Amino acid sequence: MKEQIAERFRLLQDDICRQLEAADGGGVFQEDLWQHHEGGGGRSRVIQGKTIEKGGVNFSAVTGLLPEVVASNLGIARAPFFATGVSIVLHPHSPVAPIIHMNVRYFETGENRWWFGGGIDLTPHYVVPEDARYFHTQLKAVCDRFHPDFYPAFKKQADDYFFLKHRNETRGVGGIFFDYQDEAKTGLSRERLFEFAVAVGETFTPVYVELLRRAKDRPWGEREKKWQMLRRGRYVEFNLVWDRGTKFGLETGGRTESILMSMPPVAHWAYNYQPEAGSPEAETLAWLRKGVDFLSENPAV
């Protein structure tokens, strides 16, 4: 079944790239083909466009022998593995449009051991509650098609995962995050979990295109651009310090350029920066915490 899954993920990458090029209004994806040193490879695609300052849509399907550190983390013996997936990060030009990340993946190793993982999360430079509510409503809808427990469980996992412990703040307004999902954990077959992973992937583009449409006419200037650079710095901190996918890719000898394509083109750090009380920047920081119910009409700040 792994060949079927990999081929469907390839098609998902193609569909997403076509839709994003149309939404960008000027940019075209540049593609690099690469080979993994043990087996398989991937297609890295990067866009630098009119609306998306830098974006990556990566596909990979690789094989190899699990490194000892990865096997230890999984609690299994070293064995051959197969991993395939699509990973996306988009950094817009506009500071009033959000960064977005999506990943769907399949992993198998040993005798009939397999898992699906993935999710979507949103990192606004400025939190707009009605946009966050729209985003979470769409994610809940796709989750509810497959299991009533998926959205609350995966929303909590996103809150816990996309969290900068050293800053005591969430990366953004969360989303859904699921890992190591198999039949024993969910009661769903491999085929049904595959359908769920694809459905998550297909939800990504229409949701983000709508968020870009909403942001298009919002005014911004130098102040907002400076704040965007600082928030991008926080994004870099998470990906380099806490992100398990980055660590897995580097530990298994993945292609460095593809693994680090999630980095923004420019980011800033300022020593001990504190936004002015009552400012839009301070209001955004107040939203960056776990457990916010963005489905509510009036989520509490």
Helices and strands as residue ranges (DSSP letters): H 2-24, E 30-35, E 40-47, E 52-65, H 68-74, E 80-92, E 99-109, E 113-123, H 129-144, H 150-161, E 163-164, E 169-170, E 175-181, H 183-186, H 190-215, H 222-241, H 244-251, H 256-259, G 260-262, H 280-287
